[in-house]
Amino acid sequence: MKPLLLASALLAFAAAAQAAPTTYDIEPTHTYPSFEADHMGLSNWRGKLNKSAGTIVYDKATGAGSVDVKMDLASIDFGLDAMNAWATGEKFFNVEKNPSATFKGRFEGVKGGVPTQVVGELTLNGKTRPLTLTVNQLKCVPHPMLKRELCGADASGSFNRGEFGLDAGKDYGFKMDVNLRIQVEAIAKE
């Protein structure tokens, strides 16, 4: 009876060890949060943030986990230098006062072991508001060179920039809704 009990305990321990969450470091050269915002109802301006960092914790067995992404607002890139300078200046992001934005959330709505959304909070311009992102895809594979697990995901959602005190252009008919998309790749910590 004791050998059977010991074998059962070892199997349970092994199963628990395999189901443990893994922490991944966001790969900054493969992660570029992007956004889309209205320009007077005429067109949509698109841009990205060229510098970001953070971690993802993911348990592939249960789909549970969390996301913590820090975005460097000084790295904003609309593809137009004058627009970048305005956006980082005093009249909008004021990066001297608020140099970064963060999104922190937890995975939810697991289907087939993969989360369908990230429920969390966006901190921007010194204000924190709830934000839920839809997980459009999530996949993990062995990294061919580093021999560690590499996960990639694409998540999207929208927020009202006026709620963050960023209402420039509202009087000219600019819509306040911003579409946010975070495409991310992250490598398992050693």
N, C-alpha and C positions, 0 to 999 in steps of 0.2 A: 504494500500500500504506500509506503514512504517513497519508493522509487517512482511510482506513478504520480504522486503528489509533487515531487521534485520536478519531474518532466513537465507536468502541467504548468508549474510556476515558471519554468524556463521558457516554455512556449509563450506564455502570457507576457513575460518580460521582453522577449524578442519581438512580439507583435507590437507592444507599446513602443519599443525603440524605433521600429520602422515607421510608426505613425506620428513620430514627433515632428513638430513644426520646424521648418528650416528658415534661417534668416539670410536674406539676400541683400547685398549692397547694390544700390542703383548704379548702373554704368553710365557715367555722365556723357560719354561720347556716343551713346546710343539712345539717349532719353531727351526728348525735346517737347515739353508741353507747348501746345499751340492753342490759338484762340481765333475767334471770328467775331467782329463787332460791326455794327451798323455805321454807315457814313451818310447821314442826312436822309436816310431812306432811299438813297440812290444806288448804293453798292455796299458790299461787305468788305471791310478791311481784314486781312488775315495776317497773322504774325506768329512768332514763336519766341520762346525763351531759350537762349543758347546755353545756359548754364543751370544745372539742377543737381541735386544730391538727395540722398535719403536711404531708407531701408524698407524692405517688404518682408513680412513674416508670413509664411504660407505652409499649411499642412495639407499636402496633396491627398491624404487619406480622407479628410473630413471636409475640405474646402474652406476651412476657417483660416483667418489670418488678419493682418492689418497692413496699412500702407502709411508711410510718412515721407512726403515729398517736399523738399524746400526748393523754391524757384528764385533765382537771382534776377530781380527786376531790372538791374542795370544792363542785363544781357538781352533785353527786348529787341526784336528784329522784325520790323515791318517791311524791310527791303527798301526803305527810304530813310536816309540819315536824318533829315529834318524832322520826320515824324518820330523817329527813335528819340531824338533830343527833346522834343516836346513831351513825349510820354514819360520820360524819366525825370523831367524837370519839376519845378515847384507847382505848376498848375495842374499836374495830374498825379503820377505816382510819388513824386518827391522822394526819390531814392535815398537822398541824404538822411531823411527822417525815417523812411520805411524801405529798407534795402531789399527785403524779400517778401515773398508770399509763401504760405504753406498750405498743403492739403493733408489732413490726417483722417483716416477712416478705418473701418473694419469691413471685412467681406461678409456678405449676407446673400440670401436667396440661392443657396447651393443647389445645383441640378447636375447629377452625374459626377459629383465630386468637384465641380467647378463653380465658383461664385458667379452670380449674375449681376451683382451690384456692389458698390463700395459706399457705405453710408458713413458720412463724416462731416467735417467742418473745414471751410476755407477761411484762412486768415489773410486779409488783404487790406492795406491802408490802415492798419491798426485796429481793424474790426474783424470779428469772427462770426460767421453765419453758417447754418447748416447747408450741406450740399451733398446730393447723392449722385454718383456717377454710375452709368450703365457699363458693365464689363462686356465689351464687344467680342473680345477674344482673350484667351490666356492659354499659354502653352509652355511646357518645360521640356528641355532636351539636354543631353550631355554636351558641354562645350567642347568642340573638337580639339582645341589646343590646350586649354587650361585643365581639362579633365575634371571639371566640377560642373554642377548643374547650373544651367542658364535658363531663366524664365523670362518670357516676354508677354506683354499685355497691352491692350488698347482699351481705354475707358473714356467715356464722354458724358457731358452733362451741360447744364446752362445755369447762369445766375444773373441777377439784376445788379449791375455795377453801381447803380444809385444807392442801393442798400449798404454799400461800402464807402459812401461819401464821394464817389467818383462819377459825378453827374455832369461833367463838362459836355457841352453841346446839346443838352436837353432842351434848352430854350430855342435852339435852331432846328428842332425836330429829330434829333438823334434818338434812336431807340436805345433803351438801357440794357436790353438783354445781350449777354455775351455767351457764345458757345465755347466751351472749354474741352479740349481733348488732350489726354495725357497718354502718350505712347511711351512705354518704358521697357527697358531690358535691365535685368539684374542678375548678378552672379552670386552663387552660394558662398557664404563665408567659409574660410578654411577651418 
